[in-house]
Amino acid sequence: MHFMDTAKYIFIKFFGYLCIFCGLVIGYGVIQGIDEPHFFVVINGVKRADLEAKMLSLALPVLFIFVGFMLSLITKKDVEAISKARQKFWSIFKK
């Protein structure tokens, strides 16, 4: 494995864990506000305090956690295979 592949692997893992952390922090705040009647969500400029709007605000943290989990599953072998595929693709255009 090349140095750049190792660096990409470390960056992808770090970004995956960072996404999970951000999703958990944002989600914790939203979950705390679900039962609070004075907590409102602004959707299209309208302040809403119903449960449906509050549950909709959980979509972004869940997305962060999902993306972070998928990125954390990547192995060094996957990064190496992607680099080889990219080199093979761009070799067509080199003279």
N, C-alpha and C positions, 0 to 999 in steps of 0.2 A: 504494500500500500504506500502510495506517495505521500509526501508531507501535506500537499494541498487536500488530498482526500481525507487525511486525518483531521485537518483543520475544519473541513466542511462537516465531517462527522461530529466533531465537538460542538461546532456552532449549531447544527441541527438539534442535537440533544439539549443544548443549553436553551435554545429558543422554545423547544417543546416543553421543558420544565418551567420556563418563564410563562408560557401560555397557560399551563395548568395552574400556576400560582396566581396569576392575574384573574383567571376565571373563578378560582375559589374565593379570592378576596372580594371581587365584585359580587359574586353570587351570595356570599355571606351577608353583605349589606342588603341585598334585595330580599333575601329570606327573612331577615329581621324586620323588614318593612311590610311584609305581607299581612301580618296581624294588626299592624298599627293603623287606625282609621284616618290619621292625619297625613299619612304617607300617600303621595299622589304621583302619577306618571303622566308626563306630557306626551301626547301622541297627536301629531299634526296640529300643534298649537292649542290643543284642548286638554285641560287638566282632568284626569280621570283617577278615581280612587276605588274603582271596582276590582274584584279579584282577577278578572280576565286580563285587565291591563297590567296588573302587577305580575301575573304569570307570564305575560308576553315579555316583560322586562328581563325575565330569566333566560331568554333565548341567546343573548350575547354571551353570558358566562358559560352556558352549556356548550356553545360553539367553541369558545376558547378552550375549554377542558377537552372536548373531542379532538380538536386539531392538535393540541399539545400531547394528548395520549397517542395519537397516530404518529406524530413526529418522534416521540420517545421510543417507539417500537422499531425504528430504522436501525439496521445493523451496518457494520463496516463493509460487509460484503455487498449490501445494497448500494451504498455510496460508490463503491468501486465499480459496480456494474453500470451505474448511471454515467460515471465518468467515461468508461469504455464506450458506451453507446453514443455519448456526445462526440467523442473523438472520431468514432466511425462515421457519424453523420456529417461532421464538418470536413472529413477527409475527401469527400466527394467534390467539394468546392475548391480544394487546394490543387495547385498545378504541380 
